[in-house]
Amino acid sequence: MQEEVENRTLTLVVSGTKFTGRLLKAAITKYLAHRKEKKLQKQRSRDAPVKPQGKQTVKQLIGQNQGVSNIEITDPSIKEFEKIARKYGVDYAVKKDRSSSPPKYLIFFKGRDADALTSAFTEYTNKKVKKVEKSERPSVLAKLSQFKELVKNAVVDRTKRKELER
């Protein structure tokens, strides 16, 4: 608690041989001018145009004047691609083209991000291929039930044979 009070106190050092009311007034006005300047600096830094990163609108992407390219995706699960694009730090915009029956997605990206986008896109396609391969594999429970049926249907000859071998 004591530290908090100490941090909030104002330290104003005025050196003078004769301390008068005018000197105090001048010191306070200088302090207030300093505070006002600090506040204006903070506001200027806040008002500076911020470059958007990651997912943005097509208008924002074009407004950065760095050349725009696009890729077409027909897969409806666009969220997976967005996750991978964020991982690679690609600035992109997604536009849905509803003119075709399965909607297509156009992904616009900056020209300088082409290398990063190609690596992100290859990771996305690899993920999709793995998912398809995984769905094609039969489940373990299905295999187990199939083998149970085989064991039930199998005729087991349980008669004991006692033969003497010589």
Secondary structure as UniProt FT lines:
FT   HELIX           2..8
FT   HELIX           21..47
FT   HELIX           58..63
FT   STRAND          68..73
FT   HELIX           78..88
FT   STRAND          92..97
FT   TURN            98..99
FT   STRAND          104..110
FT   HELIX           111..113
FT   HELIX           114..136
FT   HELIX           140..153
//
